[in-house]
Amino acid sequence: SLHDALPISGAQAVEFMGGPKIPHTFCRTDAADDTGCPENGRLPDGAQGAQHLRDVFYRQGFDDKDIVALSGAHTVGRCHLSRSGFDGPWTHTPLKFNNEYFRNLIELEWKLSDRTGPGGNVQYEDVGTGKLMMLPTDMAIKTDPAFVQYAREYAKDEELGRFWGGKALTQYGRVTKKVHLEEEEGAYRFPQGVGKGGGRRQPGEPALLGVQEGHRAC
């Protein structure tokens, strides 16, 4: 199914780029339509700050350390102006899973950027080269007293960052790992506030990477 193809592709990509192995279990089915999907706006908005990150991730069972580790996924890829309203890469090695994101965030000096043009989204660029970027949510990791202590740890120790990054990414695919499940009709359901009643699994089955509401695992 497409619902299997997307998460396994992401897990394999992380591993291929030097990241940790992320568990994956097959046998999902695709939904017939989008009626079981949550409303837009449940993912983090890069233009926001620290409290927004907590509002989004606390309700999913993550703590401050998890939030910082998840932000470390910005070590790969880049933003595209036409898609997100932001532009540029976070690192010089956007195809490698390493701790350069944290090293850049903590060690480099950052300033407001005009790369998005007049009236565009606020973002930051490194003072030294002007080639790298950070989102407001990234800068919140650096300026928030609770967040920054973990960012400094990951910047100093790549293996530590790799471990917690992999743990957080796995956990993000397995929201059920830290969220109490409600039992209903012999199956488990995400509680109110996390999903609209999809993402079921049978008692005793492990939580599955990428299971989303409206989709049943066999």
Disulfide bonds with the S-S distance in Angstrom:
Cys27-Cys218 1.46
